[in-house]
């Protein structure tokens, strides 16, 4: 990718971002946040979830 292509891409994404209304940007951000997996399972797998379930049961 040449420098001109990269600058063109950055400019297009910048303009696209600021053309969308602020409420739509917030909505997209919240939707992305809800779709994320929890921190513990993302970083450490299923083991912390299993331990959490054991402690919740007691």
N, CA, C and O atoms as a Tripos MOL2 file, in Angstrom:
@<TRIPOS>MOLECULE
protein
  232   231    58     0     0
PROTEIN
NO_CHARGES

@<TRIPOS>ATOM
      1 N           0.8500   -1.1680    0.0000 N.3       1 UNK1
      2 CA          0.0000    0.0000    0.0000 C.3       1 UNK1
      3 C           0.9030    1.2400    0.0000 C.2       1 UNK1
      4 O           1.7790    1.3910    0.8510 O.2       1 UNK1
      5 N           0.6670    2.1080   -0.9650 N.am      2 UNK2
      6 CA          1.4950    3.3060   -1.0500 C.3       2 UNK2
      7 C           1.0230    4.3600   -0.0480 C.2       2 UNK2
      8 O          -0.0440    4.2300    0.5520 O.2       2 UNK2
      9 N           1.8070    5.3680    0.1140 N.am      3 UNK3
     10 CA          1.4830    6.4320    1.0670 C.3       3 UNK3
     11 C           0.2040    7.1600    0.6690 C.2       3 UNK3
     12 O          -0.6160    7.4840    1.5290 O.2       3 UNK3
     13 N           0.0270    7.4160   -0.6090 N.am      4 UNK4
     14 CA         -1.1810    8.1120   -1.0690 C.3       4 UNK4
     15 C          -2.4260    7.2800   -0.8030 C.2       4 UNK4
     16 O          -3.4580    7.8190   -0.4030 O.2       4 UNK4
     17 N          -2.3370    5.9710   -1.0210 N.am      5 UNK5
     18 CA         -3.4750    5.0930   -0.7390 C.3       5 UNK5
     19 C          -3.8140    5.1100    0.7510 C.2       5 UNK5
     20 O          -4.9830    5.1580    1.1350 O.2       5 UNK5
     21 N          -2.7920    5.0700    1.5660 N.am      6 UNK6
     22 CA         -3.0050    5.0750    3.0060 C.3       6 UNK6
     23 C          -3.6480    6.3810    3.4660 C.2       6 UNK6
     24 O          -4.5770    6.3610    4.2740 O.2       6 UNK6
     25 N          -3.1710    7.4950    2.9700 N.am      7 UNK7
     26 CA         -3.7430    8.7980    3.3290 C.3       7 UNK7
     27 C          -5.1840    8.8940    2.8440 C.2       7 UNK7
     28 O          -6.0390    9.4420    3.5400 O.2       7 UNK7
     29 N          -5.4520    8.3710    1.6680 N.am      8 UNK8
     30 CA         -6.8110    8.3700    1.1210 C.3       8 UNK8
     31 C          -7.7390    7.5310    2.0110 C.2       8 UNK8
     32 O          -8.8600    7.9470    2.3060 O.2       8 UNK8
     33 N          -7.2750    6.3630    2.4340 N.am      9 UNK9
     34 CA         -8.0570    5.4920    3.3070 C.3       9 UNK9
     35 C          -8.3450    6.1630    4.6440 C.2       9 UNK9
     36 O          -9.4800    6.1370    5.1200 O.2       9 UNK9
     37 N          -7.3330    6.7570    5.2460 N.am     10 UNK10
     38 CA         -7.4950    7.4440    6.5340 C.3      10 UNK10
     39 C          -8.4880    8.5980    6.3930 C.2      10 UNK10
     40 O          -9.3430    8.7910    7.2570 O.2      10 UNK10
     41 N          -8.3770    9.3550    5.3180 N.am     11 UNK11
     42 CA         -9.2830   10.4820    5.0940 C.3      11 UNK11
     43 C         -10.7130    9.9950    4.9130 C.2      11 UNK11
     44 O         -11.6450   10.5960    5.4480 O.2      11 UNK11
     45 N         -10.8940    8.9210    4.1710 N.am     12 UNK12
     46 CA        -12.2390    8.3890    3.9550 C.3      12 UNK12
     47 C         -12.8630    7.9070    5.2560 C.2      12 UNK12
     48 O         -14.0340    8.1810    5.5180 O.2      12 UNK12
     49 N         -12.0950    7.1900    6.0760 N.am     13 UNK13
     50 CA        -12.6470    6.7200    7.3420 C.3      13 UNK13
     51 C         -12.9330    7.8810    8.2870 C.2      13 UNK13
     52 O         -13.9160    7.8510    9.0280 O.2      13 UNK13
     53 N         -12.0950    8.8850    8.2640 N.am     14 UNK14
     54 CA        -12.3030   10.0680    9.1020 C.3      14 UNK14
     55 C         -13.5990   10.7850    8.7030 C.2      14 UNK14
     56 O         -14.4030   11.1400    9.5650 O.2      14 UNK14
     57 N         -13.7960   10.9930    7.4160 N.am     15 UNK15
     58 CA        -14.9930   11.6770    6.9340 C.3      15 UNK15
     59 C         -16.2330   10.8210    7.2000 C.2      15 UNK15
     60 O         -17.2780   11.3430    7.5880 O.2      15 UNK15
     61 N         -16.1170    9.5140    6.9920 N.am     16 UNK16
     62 CA        -17.2430    8.6130    7.2430 C.3      16 UNK16
     63 C         -17.6490    8.6620    8.7220 C.2      16 UNK16
     64 O         -18.8350    8.6620    9.0480 O.2      16 UNK16
     65 N         -16.6600    8.7040    9.5980 N.am     17 UNK17
     66 CA        -16.9220    8.7450   11.0320 C.3      17 UNK17
     67 C         -17.6730   10.0200   11.4070 C.2      17 UNK17
     68 O         -18.6460    9.9650   12.1590 O.2      17 UNK17
     69 N         -17.2380   11.1500   10.8980 N.am     18 UNK18
     70 CA        -17.8480   12.4150   11.2810 C.3      18 UNK18
     71 C         -19.1160   12.7330   10.5040 C.2      18 UNK18
     72 O         -19.8300   13.6720   10.8550 O.2      18 UNK18
     73 N         -19.4130   11.9670    9.4500 N.am     19 UNK19
     74 CA        -20.6810   12.1320    8.7500 C.3      19 UNK19
     75 C         -21.8200   11.4280    9.4670 C.2      19 UNK19
     76 O         -22.9810   11.8100    9.3180 O.2      19 UNK19
     77 N         -21.4950   10.4040   10.2410 N.am     20 UNK20
     78 CA        -22.5450    9.7110   10.9820 C.3      20 UNK20
     79 C         -22.9420   10.5540   12.1900 C.2      20 UNK20
     80 O         -22.0920   11.2040   12.7980 O.2      20 UNK20
     81 N         -24.2300   10.5480   12.5400 N.am     21 UNK21
     82 CA        -24.6710   11.3230   13.7040 C.3      21 UNK21
     83 C         -24.0600   10.7820   15.0080 C.2      21 UNK21
     84 O         -23.6910    9.6120   15.1080 O.2      21 UNK21
     85 N         -23.9700   11.6580   15.9740 N.am     22 UNK22
     86 CA        -23.3440   11.2880   17.2420 C.3      22 UNK22
     87 C         -24.1210   10.1640   17.9320 C.2      22 UNK22
     88 O         -23.5170    9.2790   18.5370 O.2      22 UNK22
     89 N         -25.4420   10.1910   17.8460 N.am     23 UNK23
     90 CA        -26.2470    9.1430   18.4930 C.3      23 UNK23
     91 C         -25.9890    7.7900   17.8520 C.2      23 UNK23
     92 O         -25.9460    6.7750   18.5460 O.2      23 UNK23
     93 N         -25.8160    7.7640   16.5310 N.am     24 UNK24
     94 CA        -25.5370    6.4980   15.8430 C.3      24 UNK24
     95 C         -24.1710    5.9690   16.2540 C.2      24 UNK24
     96 O         -24.0080    4.7640   16.4420 O.2      24 UNK24
     97 N         -23.1880    6.8510   16.3970 N.am     25 UNK25
     98 CA        -21.8560    6.4160   16.8310 C.3      25 UNK25
     99 C         -21.9120    5.8290   18.2310 C.2      25 UNK25
    100 O         -21.2780    4.8100   18.5050 O.2      25 UNK25
    101 N         -22.6750    6.4720   19.1280 N.am     26 UNK26
    102 CA        -22.8090    5.9570   20.4920 C.3      26 UNK26
    103 C         -23.4940    4.6010   20.4850 C.2      26 UNK26
    104 O         -23.1050    3.7000   21.2290 O.2      26 UNK26
    105 N         -24.5130    4.4510   19.6480 N.am     27 UNK27
    106 CA        -25.2430    3.1950   19.5680 C.3      27 UNK27
    107 C         -24.3360    2.0670   19.0750 C.2      27 UNK27
    108 O         -24.3740    0.9580   19.6070 O.2      27 UNK27
    109 N         -23.5300    2.3500   18.0680 N.am     28 UNK28
    110 CA        -22.5980    1.3550   17.5370 C.3      28 UNK28
    111 C         -21.5750    0.9700   18.6000 C.2      28 UNK28
    112 O         -21.2350   -0.2030   18.7490 O.2      28 UNK28
    113 N         -21.0900    1.9630   19.3340 N.am     29 UNK29
    114 CA        -20.1020    1.7100   20.3950 C.3      29 UNK29
    115 C         -20.7000    0.8220   21.4840 C.2      29 UNK29
    116 O         -20.0490   -0.1120   21.9530 O.2      29 UNK29
    117 N         -21.9390    1.1120   21.8870 N.am     30 UNK30
    118 CA        -22.5910    0.3050   22.9210 C.3      30 UNK30
    119 C         -22.8330   -1.1150   22.4320 C.2      30 UNK30
    120 O         -22.6580   -2.0710   23.1880 O.2      30 UNK30
    121 N         -23.2340   -1.2600   21.1760 N.am     31 UNK31
    122 CA        -23.4700   -2.5820   20.6200 C.3      31 UNK31
    123 C         -22.1810   -3.3950   20.5910 C.2      31 UNK31
    124 O         -22.1920   -4.5780   20.9310 O.2      31 UNK31
    125 N         -21.0730   -2.7810   20.1930 N.am     32 UNK32
    126 CA        -19.7800   -3.4670   20.1870 C.3      32 UNK32
    127 C         -19.3790   -3.8800   21.5950 C.2      32 UNK32
    128 O         -18.8340   -4.9640   21.8010 O.2      32 UNK32
    129 N         -19.6520   -3.0110   22.5600 N.am     33 UNK33
    130 CA        -19.2960   -3.2940   23.9450 C.3      33 UNK33
    131 C         -20.0970   -4.4800   24.4850 C.2      33 UNK33
    132 O         -19.5660   -5.3010   25.2330 O.2      33 UNK33
    133 N         -21.3880   -4.5710   24.1020 N.am     34 UNK34
    134 CA        -22.2140   -5.6730   24.5680 C.3      34 UNK34
    135 C         -21.8310   -6.9990   23.9200 C.2      34 UNK34
    136 O         -22.0140   -8.0560   24.5240 O.2      34 UNK34
    137 N         -21.3080   -6.9570   22.7160 N.am     35 UNK35
    138 CA        -20.9300   -8.1800   22.0190 C.3      35 UNK35
    139 C         -19.5990   -8.7450   22.4830 C.2      35 UNK35
    140 O         -19.2850   -9.8990   22.1920 O.2      35 UNK35
    141 N         -18.8150   -7.9580   23.1960 N.am     36 UNK36
    142 CA        -17.5150   -8.4290   23.6680 C.3      36 UNK36
    143 C         -17.6820   -9.5540   24.6770 C.2      36 UNK36
    144 O         -18.6480   -9.5840   25.4390 O.2      36 UNK36
    145 N         -16.7320  -10.4760   24.6710 N.am     37 UNK37
    146 CA        -16.7300  -11.5170   25.6880 C.3      37 UNK37
    147 C         -16.1830  -10.9160   26.9910 C.2      37 UNK37
    148 O         -15.4210   -9.9500   26.9550 O.2      37 UNK37
    149 N         -16.5660  -11.4810   28.1280 N.am     38 UNK38
    150 CA        -16.0640  -10.9540   29.3970 C.3      38 UNK38
    151 C         -14.5380  -11.0080   29.4710 C.2      38 UNK38
    152 O         -13.8980  -11.8390   28.8260 O.2      38 UNK38
    153 N         -13.9830  -10.1200   30.2540 N.am     39 UNK39
    154 CA        -12.5260   -9.9790   30.3610 C.3      39 UNK39
    155 C         -11.8460  -11.2800   30.7690 C.2      39 UNK39
    156 O         -10.8650  -11.6900   30.1500 O.2      39 UNK39
    157 N         -12.3680  -11.9350   31.8160 N.am     40 UNK40
    158 CA        -11.7040  -13.1450   32.3150 C.3      40 UNK40
    159 C         -11.6840  -14.2490   31.2690 C.2      40 UNK40
    160 O         -10.6600  -14.9050   31.0840 O.2      40 UNK40
    161 N         -12.7960  -14.4610   30.5860 N.am     41 UNK41
    162 CA        -12.8100  -15.5430   29.5990 C.3      41 UNK41
    163 C         -12.0010  -15.1790   28.3660 C.2      41 UNK41
    164 O         -11.4460  -16.0620   27.7120 O.2      41 UNK41
    165 N         -11.9240  -13.9020   28.0380 N.am     42 UNK42
    166 CA        -11.1380  -13.4880   26.8810 C.3      42 UNK42
    167 C          -9.6470  -13.6930   27.1420 C.2      42 UNK42
    168 O          -8.9120  -14.0920   26.2400 O.2      42 UNK42
    169 N          -9.1980  -13.4240   28.3630 N.am     43 UNK43
    170 CA         -7.7730  -13.5110   28.6620 C.3      43 UNK43
    171 C          -7.3440  -14.8700   29.2060 C.2      43 UNK43
    172 O          -6.2190  -15.3050   28.9600 O.2      43 UNK43
    173 N          -8.2250  -15.5460   29.9420 N.am     44 UNK44
    174 CA         -7.7940  -16.7700   30.6230 C.3      44 UNK44
    175 C          -8.6100  -18.0040   30.2540 C.2      44 UNK44
    176 O          -8.3200  -19.0810   30.7740 O.2      44 UNK44
    177 N          -9.6000  -17.9080   29.3950 N.am     45 UNK45
    178 CA        -10.3650  -19.0630   28.9590 C.3      45 UNK45
    179 C         -11.5270  -19.3780   29.8830 C.2      45 UNK45
    180 O         -12.0880  -18.4830   30.5160 O.2      45 UNK45
    181 N         -11.8830  -20.6410   29.9580 N.am     46 UNK46
    182 CA        -13.0780  -21.0880   30.6630 C.3      46 UNK46
    183 C         -12.8070  -21.3580   32.1400 C.2      46 UNK46
    184 O         -13.7480  -21.4050   32.9320 O.2      46 UNK46
    185 N         -11.5750  -21.5320   32.5210 N.am     47 UNK47
    186 CA        -11.2400  -21.9100   33.8980 C.3      47 UNK47
    187 C         -11.7370  -20.8870   34.9230 C.2      47 UNK47
    188 O         -12.3420  -21.3070   35.9100 O.2      47 UNK47
    189 N         -11.5260  -19.5730   34.7630 N.am     48 UNK48
    190 CA        -12.0560  -18.6300   35.7480 C.3      48 UNK48
    191 C         -13.5840  -18.6580   35.8250 C.2      48 UNK48
    192 O         -14.1590  -18.4600   36.8950 O.2      48 UNK48
    193 N         -14.2350  -18.9050   34.6880 N.am     49 UNK49
    194 CA        -15.6970  -19.0020   34.6850 C.3      49 UNK49
    195 C         -16.1480  -20.2040   35.5060 C.2      49 UNK49
    196 O         -17.1190  -20.1080   36.2580 O.2      49 UNK49
    197 N         -15.4580  -21.3310   35.3730 N.am     50 UNK50
    198 CA        -15.8060  -22.5310   36.1350 C.3      50 UNK50
    199 C         -15.6050  -22.2890   37.6260 C.2      50 UNK50
    200 O         -16.4370  -22.6970   38.4360 O.2      50 UNK50
    201 N         -14.5220  -21.6390   37.9930 N.am     51 UNK51
    202 CA        -14.2580  -21.3400   39.4080 C.3      51 UNK51
    203 C         -15.3230  -20.4020   39.9530 C.2      51 UNK51
    204 O         -15.7990  -20.5800   41.0740 O.2      51 UNK51
    205 N         -15.6970  -19.4050   39.1640 N.am     52 UNK52
    206 CA        -16.7460  -18.4720   39.5720 C.3      52 UNK52
    207 C         -18.0690  -19.1950   39.7940 C.2      52 UNK52
    208 O         -18.7810  -18.8970   40.7530 O.2      52 UNK52
    209 N         -18.4020  -20.1300   38.9300 N.am     53 UNK53
    210 CA        -19.6430  -20.8930   39.0780 C.3      53 UNK53
    211 C         -19.6130  -21.7460   40.3400 C.2      53 UNK53
    212 O         -20.6390  -21.8950   41.0040 O.2      53 UNK53
    213 N         -18.4580  -22.3080   40.6830 N.am     54 UNK54
    214 CA        -18.3450  -23.1180   41.8930 C.3      54 UNK54
    215 C         -18.5800  -22.2520   43.1220 C.2      54 UNK54
    216 O         -19.2970  -22.6580   44.0370 O.2      54 UNK54
    217 N         -17.9780  -21.0530   43.1530 N.am     55 UNK55
    218 CA        -18.1560  -20.1850   44.3150 C.3      55 UNK55
    219 C         -19.5610  -19.6170   44.4020 C.2      55 UNK55
    220 O         -20.0560  -19.3880   45.5060 O.2      55 UNK55
    221 N         -20.2120  -19.3860   43.2880 N.am     56 UNK56
    222 CA        -21.5800  -18.8680   43.3110 C.3      56 UNK56
    223 C         -22.5530  -19.9080   43.8310 C.2      56 UNK56
    224 O         -23.5550  -19.5700   44.4610 O.2      56 UNK56
    225 N         -22.2620  -21.1720   43.5680 N.am     57 UNK57
    226 CA        -23.1420  -22.2460   43.9940 C.3      57 UNK57
    227 C         -23.1690  -22.3870   45.5150 C.2      57 UNK57
    228 O         -24.1880  -22.7650   46.0930 O.2      57 UNK57
    229 N         -22.0360  -22.0780   46.1600 N.am     58 UNK58
    230 CA        -21.9350  -22.2590   47.6140 C.3      58 UNK58
    231 C         -22.5240  -21.1390   48.3500 C.2      58 UNK58
    232 O         -22.5190  -21.1390   49.5810 O.2      58 UNK58
@<TRIPOS>BOND
     1     1     2 1
     2     2     3 1
     3     3     4 2
     4     3     5 am
     5     5     6 1
     6     6     7 1
     7     7     8 2
     8     7     9 am
     9     9    10 1
    10    10    11 1
    11    11    12 2
    12    11    13 am
    13    13    14 1
    14    14    15 1
    15    15    16 2
    16    15    17 am
    17    17    18 1
    18    18    19 1
    19    19    20 2
    20    19    21 am
    21    21    22 1
    22    22    23 1
    23    23    24 2
    24    23    25 am
    25    25    26 1
    26    26    27 1
    27    27    28 2
    28    27    29 am
    29    29    30 1
    30    30    31 1
    31    31    32 2
    32    31    33 am
    33    33    34 1
    34    34    35 1
    35    35    36 2
    36    35    37 am
    37    37    38 1
    38    38    39 1
    39    39    40 2
    40    39    41 am
    41    41    42 1
    42    42    43 1
    43    43    44 2
    44    43    45 am
    45    45    46 1
    46    46    47 1
    47    47    48 2
    48    47    49 am
    49    49    50 1
    50    50    51 1
    51    51    52 2
    52    51    53 am
    53    53    54 1
    54    54    55 1
    55    55    56 2
    56    55    57 am
    57    57    58 1
    58    58    59 1
    59    59    60 2
    60    59    61 am
    61    61    62 1
    62    62    63 1
    63    63    64 2
    64    63    65 am
    65    65    66 1
    66    66    67 1
    67    67    68 2
    68    67    69 am
    69    69    70 1
    70    70    71 1
    71    71    72 2
    72    71    73 am
    73    73    74 1
    74    74    75 1
    75    75    76 2
    76    75    77 am
    77    77    78 1
    78    78    79 1
    79    79    80 2
    80    79    81 am
    81    81    82 1
    82    82    83 1
    83    83    84 2
    84    83    85 am
    85    85    86 1
    86    86    87 1
    87    87    88 2
    88    87    89 am
    89    89    90 1
    90    90    91 1
    91    91    92 2
    92    91    93 am
    93    93    94 1
    94    94    95 1
    95    95    96 2
    96    95    97 am
    97    97    98 1
    98    98    99 1
    99    99   100 2
   100    99   101 am
   101   101   102 1
   102   102   103 1
   103   103   104 2
   104   103   105 am
   105   105   106 1
   106   106   107 1
   107   107   108 2
   108   107   109 am
   109   109   110 1
   110   110   111 1
   111   111   112 2
   112   111   113 am
   113   113   114 1
   114   114   115 1
   115   115   116 2
   116   115   117 am
   117   117   118 1
   118   118   119 1
   119   119   120 2
   120   119   121 am
   121   121   122 1
   122   122   123 1
   123   123   124 2
   124   123   125 am
   125   125   126 1
   126   126   127 1
   127   127   128 2
   128   127   129 am
   129   129   130 1
   130   130   131 1
   131   131   132 2
   132   131   133 am
   133   133   134 1
   134   134   135 1
   135   135   136 2
   136   135   137 am
   137   137   138 1
   138   138   139 1
   139   139   140 2
   140   139   141 am
   141   141   142 1
   142   142   143 1
   143   143   144 2
   144   143   145 am
   145   145   146 1
   146   146   147 1
   147   147   148 2
   148   147   149 am
   149   149   150 1
   150   150   151 1
   151   151   152 2
   152   151   153 am
   153   153   154 1
   154   154   155 1
   155   155   156 2
   156   155   157 am
   157   157   158 1
   158   158   159 1
   159   159   160 2
   160   159   161 am
   161   161   162 1
   162   162   163 1
   163   163   164 2
   164   163   165 am
   165   165   166 1
   166   166   167 1
   167   167   168 2
   168   167   169 am
   169   169   170 1
   170   170   171 1
   171   171   172 2
   172   171   173 am
   173   173   174 1
   174   174   175 1
   175   175   176 2
   176   175   177 am
   177   177   178 1
   178   178   179 1
   179   179   180 2
   180   179   181 am
   181   181   182 1
   182   182   183 1
   183   183   184 2
   184   183   185 am
   185   185   186 1
   186   186   187 1
   187   187   188 2
   188   187   189 am
   189   189   190 1
   190   190   191 1
   191   191   192 2
   192   191   193 am
   193   193   194 1
   194   194   195 1
   195   195   196 2
   196   195   197 am
   197   197   198 1
   198   198   199 1
   199   199   200 2
   200   199   201 am
   201   201   202 1
   202   202   203 1
   203   203   204 2
   204   203   205 am
   205   205   206 1
   206   206   207 1
   207   207   208 2
   208   207   209 am
   209   209   210 1
   210   210   211 1
   211   211   212 2
   212   211   213 am
   213   213   214 1
   214   214   215 1
   215   215   216 2
   216   215   217 am
   217   217   218 1
   218   218   219 1
   219   219   220 2
   220   219   221 am
   221   221   222 1
   222   222   223 1
   223   223   224 2
   224   223   225 am
   225   225   226 1
   226   226   227 1
   227   227   228 2
   228   227   229 am
   229   229   230 1
   230   230   231 1
   231   231   232 2
@<TRIPOS>SUBSTRUCTURE
     1 UNK1         2 RESIDUE 1 A UNK
     2 UNK2         6 RESIDUE 1 A UNK
     3 UNK3        10 RESIDUE 1 A UNK
     4 UNK4        14 RESIDUE 1 A UNK
     5 UNK5        18 RESIDUE 1 A UNK
     6 UNK6        22 RESIDUE 1 A UNK
     7 UNK7        26 RESIDUE 1 A UNK
     8 UNK8        30 RESIDUE 1 A UNK
     9 UNK9        34 RESIDUE 1 A UNK
    10 UNK10       38 RESIDUE 1 A UNK
    11 UNK11       42 RESIDUE 1 A UNK
    12 UNK12       46 RESIDUE 1 A UNK
    13 UNK13       50 RESIDUE 1 A UNK
    14 UNK14       54 RESIDUE 1 A UNK
    15 UNK15       58 RESIDUE 1 A UNK
    16 UNK16       62 RESIDUE 1 A UNK
    17 UNK17       66 RESIDUE 1 A UNK
    18 UNK18       70 RESIDUE 1 A UNK
    19 UNK19       74 RESIDUE 1 A UNK
    20 UNK20       78 RESIDUE 1 A UNK
    21 UNK21       82 RESIDUE 1 A UNK
    22 UNK22       86 RESIDUE 1 A UNK
    23 UNK23       90 RESIDUE 1 A UNK
    24 UNK24       94 RESIDUE 1 A UNK
    25 UNK25       98 RESIDUE 1 A UNK
    26 UNK26      102 RESIDUE 1 A UNK
    27 UNK27      106 RESIDUE 1 A UNK
    28 UNK28      110 RESIDUE 1 A UNK
    29 UNK29      114 RESIDUE 1 A UNK
    30 UNK30      118 RESIDUE 1 A UNK
    31 UNK31      122 RESIDUE 1 A UNK
    32 UNK32      126 RESIDUE 1 A UNK
    33 UNK33      130 RESIDUE 1 A UNK
    34 UNK34      134 RESIDUE 1 A UNK
    35 UNK35      138 RESIDUE 1 A UNK
    36 UNK36      142 RESIDUE 1 A UNK
    37 UNK37      146 RESIDUE 1 A UNK
    38 UNK38      150 RESIDUE 1 A UNK
    39 UNK39      154 RESIDUE 1 A UNK
    40 UNK40      158 RESIDUE 1 A UNK
    41 UNK41      162 RESIDUE 1 A UNK
    42 UNK42      166 RESIDUE 1 A UNK
    43 UNK43      170 RESIDUE 1 A UNK
    44 UNK44      174 RESIDUE 1 A UNK
    45 UNK45      178 RESIDUE 1 A UNK
    46 UNK46      182 RESIDUE 1 A UNK
    47 UNK47      186 RESIDUE 1 A UNK
    48 UNK48      190 RESIDUE 1 A UNK
    49 UNK49      194 RESIDUE 1 A UNK
    50 UNK50      198 RESIDUE 1 A UNK
    51 UNK51      202 RESIDUE 1 A UNK
    52 UNK52      206 RESIDUE 1 A UNK
    53 UNK53      210 RESIDUE 1 A UNK
    54 UNK54      214 RESIDUE 1 A UNK
    55 UNK55      218 RESIDUE 1 A UNK
    56 UNK56      222 RESIDUE 1 A UNK
    57 UNK57      226 RESIDUE 1 A UNK
    58 UNK58      230 RESIDUE 1 A UNK
